[in-house]
Amino acid sequence: MSVQERKQRERAERERLIVATARELAEQDGWEAVTTRRLAERIEYSQPVLYSHFRGKREIIGAVALEGAAELAAAVRAATSAADGPRARVAALARAYLDFAARNPAVYDAIFELDGGLAFAHEDTPEPLKDAFAALLESLGEVAGDGVHPGLFTETFWAALHGLATLTRAGRLPPEDTEPRLDLLVDRLAVL
């Protein structure tokens, strides 16, 4: 291995450490607790080293969002691949989405609530964000109904899931009614 390859590998490892530590801090104490000073202390590197990877917290949030979007896409695909039939796939998708949001609130916020400097629904949208949407579209597009654009249907269904996730987490919706809400969403919104 050349010196340059070793340095690139070490740089990538430091970057992964920064992102993992930011996620850990955010999940434990909220995004307000994620500061460059605290990250530098936790990873045992100086702040200038941290800034050599990310220009600031916004870029760190963006990196966490991209990583989280890839994980969300994988979770949705894993759940839907095991389901038999359109209704079961849509229900599995909805449960996987809500489960991801509940298990990873800080990551979910990085993807959908915080400014990570990422473009959504544009040509320059990063691939992990496009792929997360594609993971939803793969199952939802087949149940959009006649004359309904699959992308618009997916956006609407996603918006409903996002609302359920954020309202439940905020205590605005009782969590014990999640399953009946999912049944209504799947049976009434999707044409099955």
PLY file of the C-alpha trace (Angstrom):
ply
format ascii 1.0
element vertex 192
property float x
property float y
property float z
element edge 191
property int vertex1
property int vertex2
end_header
0.00 0.00 0.00
1.35 3.38 -0.94
1.66 6.29 1.48
-1.07 8.13 -0.41
-3.45 5.15 -0.20
-2.79 4.80 3.52
-3.48 8.52 4.07
-6.72 8.27 2.09
-7.79 5.25 4.13
-6.97 7.05 7.39
-8.87 10.13 6.23
-11.93 8.01 5.38
-11.72 6.31 8.78
-11.58 9.69 10.56
-14.58 10.87 8.57
-16.56 7.75 9.51
-15.57 8.30 13.15
-16.77 11.90 13.05
-20.13 10.92 11.53
-20.60 7.98 13.91
-19.76 10.14 16.91
-22.11 12.90 15.76
-24.90 10.34 15.39
-24.18 8.92 18.83
-24.17 12.35 20.49
-27.33 13.43 18.67
-29.18 10.25 19.59
-28.10 10.56 23.24
-28.42 14.30 23.83
-30.06 15.86 20.76
-28.52 17.78 17.88
-28.02 20.84 20.11
-25.30 18.84 21.91
-23.39 18.20 18.71
-20.76 20.89 18.51
-17.41 20.83 16.77
-15.68 21.28 20.12
-17.49 18.35 21.70
-16.94 16.17 18.61
-13.24 17.01 18.59
-12.96 16.06 22.26
-14.85 12.80 21.74
-12.85 11.65 18.72
-9.61 12.90 20.27
-8.61 15.05 17.33
-8.27 18.81 17.19
-11.01 21.02 15.81
-8.83 21.90 12.78
-8.71 18.19 11.91
-12.50 18.05 12.15
-12.77 21.14 9.92
-10.47 19.50 7.39
-13.29 16.98 6.84
-16.41 19.12 7.33
-16.84 22.89 7.17
-19.16 22.78 10.14
-22.15 21.18 11.80
-24.36 21.63 8.72
-22.11 19.38 6.64
-21.94 16.85 9.46
-25.74 16.77 9.59
-25.73 16.27 5.82
-23.33 13.34 6.12
-25.50 11.75 8.81
-28.56 12.32 6.61
-26.96 10.58 3.64
-25.91 7.63 5.75
-29.36 7.47 7.32
-31.13 7.65 3.96
-29.15 4.64 2.78
-30.13 2.77 5.95
-33.78 3.75 5.54
-33.78 2.50 1.93
-32.23 -0.80 3.03
-34.76 -1.22 5.86
-37.72 -0.55 3.55
-36.41 -2.91 0.90
-35.72 -5.65 3.42
-39.22 -5.35 4.86
-40.98 -5.25 1.51
-38.98 -8.10 -0.02
-40.32 -10.49 2.62
-43.94 -9.43 2.08
-46.34 -11.31 -0.17
-48.69 -9.22 -2.29
-49.22 -5.47 -2.75
-51.11 -4.83 0.52
-48.55 -6.73 2.57
-45.71 -4.83 0.84
-47.29 -1.43 1.50
-48.02 -2.34 5.13
-44.45 -3.63 5.58
-43.09 -0.45 4.02
-45.15 1.72 6.38
-44.09 -0.26 9.45
-40.42 -0.25 8.42
-40.53 3.51 7.83
-42.17 4.29 11.17
-39.89 1.84 12.97
-36.82 3.50 11.46
-38.07 6.95 12.52
-38.77 5.74 16.07
-35.46 3.88 16.51
-33.31 6.63 14.97
-34.91 9.97 15.87
-31.75 12.08 15.48
-30.90 10.46 12.15
-34.50 10.90 11.01
-34.28 14.57 11.95
-31.02 14.90 10.02
-32.69 13.48 6.92
-36.01 15.30 7.05
-36.04 18.11 9.60
-32.61 19.75 9.83
-30.62 21.75 7.32
-27.83 19.50 6.14
-27.28 21.52 2.99
-28.79 18.79 0.81
-31.07 19.33 -2.15
-34.29 17.33 -2.27
-36.31 16.70 -5.43
-33.73 18.27 -7.75
-31.32 17.00 -10.34
-28.44 17.49 -7.90
-30.14 15.54 -5.11
-27.52 13.17 -3.67
-27.92 9.54 -4.69
-28.75 8.17 -1.19
-31.74 10.52 -0.96
-32.91 9.54 -4.45
-32.51 5.89 -3.55
-34.54 6.25 -0.35
-37.39 7.72 -2.39
-36.95 4.97 -4.98
-37.28 2.37 -2.23
-40.69 3.82 -1.38
-41.71 4.14 -5.03
-40.88 0.49 -5.74
-43.78 -0.70 -3.59
-46.09 2.30 -3.69
-45.98 2.84 -7.43
-47.75 -0.45 -8.02
-50.73 0.58 -5.87
-51.12 4.20 -6.98
-54.28 3.43 -8.92
-55.40 4.10 -12.45
-54.61 7.57 -13.70
-52.54 8.45 -10.62
-48.91 9.41 -11.16
-46.84 6.92 -9.11
-44.36 9.59 -8.00
-47.10 11.91 -6.75
-48.80 9.06 -4.96
-45.50 8.08 -3.33
-44.92 11.68 -2.21
-48.40 11.83 -0.69
-48.07 8.49 1.08
-44.61 9.46 2.31
-46.00 12.76 3.63
-48.63 10.82 5.57
-45.96 8.52 7.03
-43.80 11.51 7.93
-46.75 13.14 9.66
-47.48 9.98 11.64
-43.82 9.63 12.62
-43.35 13.22 13.74
-46.72 13.64 15.44
-46.36 10.36 17.35
-42.83 11.23 18.44
-43.96 14.67 19.58
-46.68 13.09 21.72
-49.47 14.57 19.59
-50.73 11.11 18.59
-50.98 8.21 21.05
-48.51 5.47 20.03
-50.91 2.68 20.94
-53.07 3.64 17.91
-50.27 3.26 15.38
-51.54 -0.03 13.93
-55.12 1.21 13.33
-53.67 4.34 11.69
-51.48 2.20 9.44
-54.47 0.04 8.49
-56.43 3.16 7.54
-53.53 4.55 5.57
-52.88 1.32 3.71
-56.52 0.41 3.07
-57.91 3.85 2.27
-55.07 5.64 0.52
-53.59 2.81 -1.48
-55.79 1.26 -4.17
-55.47 -2.44 -3.31
0 1
1 2
2 3
3 4
4 5
5 6
6 7
7 8
8 9
9 10
10 11
11 12
12 13
13 14
14 15
15 16
16 17
17 18
18 19
19 20
20 21
21 22
22 23
23 24
24 25
25 26
26 27
27 28
28 29
29 30
30 31
31 32
32 33
33 34
34 35
35 36
36 37
37 38
38 39
39 40
40 41
41 42
42 43
43 44
44 45
45 46
46 47
47 48
48 49
49 50
50 51
51 52
52 53
53 54
54 55
55 56
56 57
57 58
58 59
59 60
60 61
61 62
62 63
63 64
64 65
65 66
66 67
67 68
68 69
69 70
70 71
71 72
72 73
73 74
74 75
75 76
76 77
77 78
78 79
79 80
80 81
81 82
82 83
83 84
84 85
85 86
86 87
87 88
88 89
89 90
90 91
91 92
92 93
93 94
94 95
95 96
96 97
97 98
98 99
99 100
100 101
101 102
102 103
103 104
104 105
105 106
106 107
107 108
108 109
109 110
110 111
111 112
112 113
113 114
114 115
115 116
116 117
117 118
118 119
119 120
120 121
121 122
122 123
123 124
124 125
125 126
126 127
127 128
128 129
129 130
130 131
131 132
132 133
133 134
134 135
135 136
136 137
137 138
138 139
139 140
140 141
141 142
142 143
143 144
144 145
145 146
146 147
147 148
148 149
149 150
150 151
151 152
152 153
153 154
154 155
155 156
156 157
157 158
158 159
159 160
160 161
161 162
162 163
163 164
164 165
165 166
166 167
167 168
168 169
169 170
170 171
171 172
172 173
173 174
174 175
175 176
176 177
177 178
178 179
179 180
180 181
181 182
182 183
183 184
184 185
185 186
186 187
187 188
188 189
189 190
190 191
